[in-house]
């Protein structure tokens, strides 16, 4: 009995002091952020200045990933420069974009934000400008104008598939899901070029809806990892089946990692075939077969390192490029003046309906180029 009393007498004050320390730490943090922080003078909600939970809430509220809408409202309320988290400001003047993101900029990426994507070895998520430049240099040549021209036949093939699908639907009176159809074009082109094997989403009845659902659900996981970075290494080692039950978004991240790893292993296995010869015409080099040099192709470590880059390439094609095309098409078909101007320009440049739309000719059409650039 005496031992129990002594133990209780020891632990009760310990818990009290622990609680006091936690409360004191929170109080000091709030005072520092609201009064003494270098950004304390920037206008914005006090809750946003106090905690990143303000941002996280709006990232999940209203269907998810809608914080940008809240930011617009805050600019209307507080002005062109606002504080959106304890350590971040947001600028509404578009002219600031080129000042910050120009080539050779001294501003680096936020490690906390980009680290939340779960692919630290990709050029996209690399915070350091110097390291990013090195990683990006390995990919630059694969997206040059010359390469675009070399891949033109692949682009034509995928676009022709979607065009035939649209014409069949028009004749039969059915609707076409252009939202996923355009994304399918983007994915089918990039996977053909990246891995040497197209996903052929355009051949699927739902135009790859299951795949795009997987990509779409990656976003919420990034917000979770940004708010609680310590969760990421834990989530990556928990068995995938368990992680899917605990968190569907994080489970989707794990699925995507497995997916790109399998694609790279397939490229590596193809390169190790005894009769493989990338110099043959029917053995066109792909992005990742070229990155796997002959001296390193047998190593699993290289595949693991390139996994993050492949992750970025696929998700960018599914979201960024696909979304840009969807926006362009929507703008054209919903505005008769834009449609007519674009139609007249294309009709003048290509009077024959069956004439191939070559890139060299398309890039000389001012209205087409300016319209596409404005959307991008």
N, C-alpha and C positions, 0 to 999 in steps of 0.2 A: 504493500500500500504506500509506504514511504517513497519507494522508487517511482511509483506512478505519479505521486504528487510533485516530486522533484522534476520529473520529465515534463509534466504539464507546466510547471512554473518556469521552466527554461524555454519551452517552445512558444508559449503564448506571447511573451515579450518579443521573441524573434519574429513572429508573424506580424506583430504590431509595427515593428521597425521596418520590416519589409514593405508593408502596405504604405507606411509613411514615405519610404524612399521612392516607391513607384509614383505615388501621388505628387511628391515633390519634383520628381523628374518630369512628369507630364506638365506640371504647372510652370516649371522653368522653361521647358520647350515652347509652350504656348506664349509665354511672355517674350521670349527671344524672337519668335516668329512674327508676333503681332506688333512689337514695339521696337526691338533693336536690330531686326533683320535688315540687310541692305535693300530689300524690296518692300520694306514696310510702308514706304510713301506711295507705292503704286496702287491706284484704285482697284477695287474689286471686292467680292464678298469676304467677310471676315472668316467664314468657315473655310473657304478655299485657301486663305492665307494660313489658317491654323493646321489643316490636315489634308493629305491627298485623298482621304476618304470622300471628300466632296466630289472630286473628279470621278472616283471609282463608282460612286452611287449613280451618277448620270451616265456612266458608261454601260451600266446594266439596266437602268430604268427605261421604260418606254420601248421595250423591244430589243435593247442592247446597242452599244456603240453609237449612242446619240449625243455624246458630249459636245460634239462640234455644233449642234443646234443650240445647246445651252450657251456655248461661247458666243455665238451670234447675238443672243439675247443680252448677254453681259456687256458686249460692246455697245449695243444700243443704249444700255443703261449707264455705263461708266465711261465710255469714250474709246479712242483708238488704241490705247495701251492699257491692258488689264492684267492683274495677277490671278492666275488660274490654279496654282498650287503653291505651297510654301516656297519653292525654288524656281518657279517658272512664270514668265510673262507671255502674253499673246498679243501680236500686232495685227491690226486689221488693214493697214495700208499696204496694198500689193507691191508698191515700189520697194519695200524692205526685203522682198524675196531675193532679188538679184544682189542686194548688198550683203546678204548673209550666205547665200548658197552659190556664189560665183566660184569659178575654178580658182584654186589656190586660196580659198577662204581660210582665215585663221580659226574659225569656229569649228569645233569638233562636235560629234554626235553625243547625245546624252546616254551614257552607259546604262543607266537604270531603265530608260525607255526601250532602247534597242536590245538590251539584254533580255527583255521580257519575251521576245519572239522565240527563244529556245533554239536558235541556230547560231552560236557565237563565232563559228569559223567562216561564216559567209562574208563577202565584201559588203553586203547591204547593212549588216549589223555591227560592223567593226567601228568602234568609236574613234580610234586614232586616225587622223588624216593620213599620216605616213604609211601605216599598215594597210589602211584601206586602199591607198594608191597602188601598193604592191599587189594586193589581192585582185583589185579591179583590172590591173594591167594584164593579168592572165586571161581575162574574159573579153577585153576590149576588141581584140581582133575578130572575135566570133560574131560581133554585131556591127561590123563596119559596112559601109555602103557596098563594097565589092561582094561581101558575103550575102547581103540582101539580094543582090542581083543573081548570085549563084543559086539562091534558094527560091527564086521566083517561080519555078515550075511546081515546087511543093505548095507554095501559097495558092497558085492558080488551081491546083488539084483540089485543095480543101474548100476554097471559095466556090468552085464549080459544084461541089457536092451540096453545099448549102443552097446555092442558087436553084439547083434541080429540085431540092426539097421544097423550096418556096413556090416554085412554079407548079409542082404537083398539087400542093395544098390549095393554091389559088384556083386551079381548074376543078378541084373536087369540093371547093367551098369550105375547107377546113382552115383553122388557125395554125400558125407556126410560132413556137416559143423562140423568138429571136434573142431574147435575153440569154438563154443558155446556148442557142445555136451559134451566136457570135463568139461566145466563150469557148465553145467546142472547136471552132476554127482556130482560135489562138492556141489552145492546148494541143490540138492535133499537129499543128505546124511545129511548135517548140519541142514536143516530145520526139518527133521525127528527127529534128535537127540535133537535139541534145543527146538522145539515146540510140538513134538509128532505128527506132521502132515506134510508130505512131500509136497513140491510144485509140484512135479511130472512134472517138466519141460521137462523131457525126453519123456513124452507122448504127448507133444505139437508138432505140425507139424514144427514150426520154432525153436524148442528146447529152448524156452524162450527168443527169441530175444527181445521182448518188455521189459521184466524185465531187461535184461542186458544193454539195451539202457538207461534205467532209472539209473542204477548203473554207467554206463560210464559217464553220464552227471553230476555226482556229482562233478567230478574233477574241472571243471572251477569255480564252486561256491567257492571252497576252495581258489583259487587264488584271487578271488574278496575280500573275507573276510580277507585274509592275508594283502592285500594292504590297505584296508579300514576297519579295525576291527569294527569301529563304525556302519557300515552298518548291521552287523549281528543281533543285538537286534532289529533293526528296521524291517529287513526282516522277523524276526520270528513273529512279531505281525501284519504285514500287511495281510489283508485277502488273502487267498491262491489263489483265482481266479485272483485277481489283480496282485499278485506277479508273477504269471505265464506269464502274459502279459508283465510285466516290465522286467523280467529276467527269461528265461527258465531254466538255470542251478540252480538258487536259488529256482525256483518253483519245480524242481526235488528233491531238498533237502527236501522241505516241504512234497512232496509226499512220500518220503522214510520214513520220520518220522511218517507220518500217517500210512503207511504200517506196520512198526514194532510195533507201538502202538496197532493196531488191532490184530496182532498176539499174543501179550502179554495179551491182554484182553481176547482173546479166551482161552489161557492157564489158566487164572484166573477163567474164567467161568466154564471150565471143572473141575477144582479143587474143585469148590464149589458145584458141583453136589452131591446130597444126597448119591448116590451109588458109589461115587468115592473112590477108594482104590488103592493107588500107590504100595502097597505091593503085589498085584496080578501080576501074570506073564504077563497078557495082559495089565497091566497098568504100563509099563516101565517108570521110572522117566525120565524126560527130564531136560536139563540144567536149564531152567527157572522155571519149576515146583519145582525143588529142591531148587532153590534160593528163591522161595516164601514159606517161612516156614509156618507151620500151624498158628502161632501167628500173622503173618503179611499178610497172603494171602488175607484177605478181603479189604485191603486198596488200594485205587487208587494211592496214593503217591508212593507206592512201584513199581507199574507198570510204573509210570512216571520215576522213578529213574533207572529202569532196561532197559528202552527204549534205552538209549544211548549204553548200552552194547550189546543189540540185534542188533542195527544199525551196530556196528563194526563187530560183528560175521558174519552177512550176507554179508556185503560188502567185508570182507576179504575172505570169501569163494568164492564169485563171481569173485574177481579180483586176489588176491595173489595166492591162491591154484589153481584156474582154469588156471591162466597164467602159473604157474610152470608146470602143466601137459601138457599144449599145447606146451610149449617149449621142454619138454622132448620127446614128440611124434614126433615133427618136427625134432629134432636132430637124432632120431633113423631112421626114414623113409627116410631121405635125405642123410644119410651116410651109405653106404653098409657095411663098416667094423664094425661100431657100431651095426648095425642091426644083422649081422651074429654072432658077439661075444655074444650079448645078447640072441639071439635065441638059440645058442648052450648051453649056461649056463642054460636057462629055460628048454630046451629039456632034458638035463641031470638030472635036479632036478625033472622034472615032465614028465616022459616018456609017460604016458598016457594022450592023448589030453583032455579027459573029467575029469581029476583029478582036484579037487578044489585047487586054488592057495592060500593056507593058509599063513597068515601073518608070523607066526613063521618060516615057511620054506623060505619065500621070504627074510626075514631080514638076512638070513645066506648066501645069494648069493652076493659075494663081488663086482662083476661088476655091478650088478643091483643097489646095495646100493650106490656105489661110483658115478655112473652116475647120479642117482637121487640127491644125495647130492651136486654134482658139479653145477647142474642147480639151485637148491634151494639157 
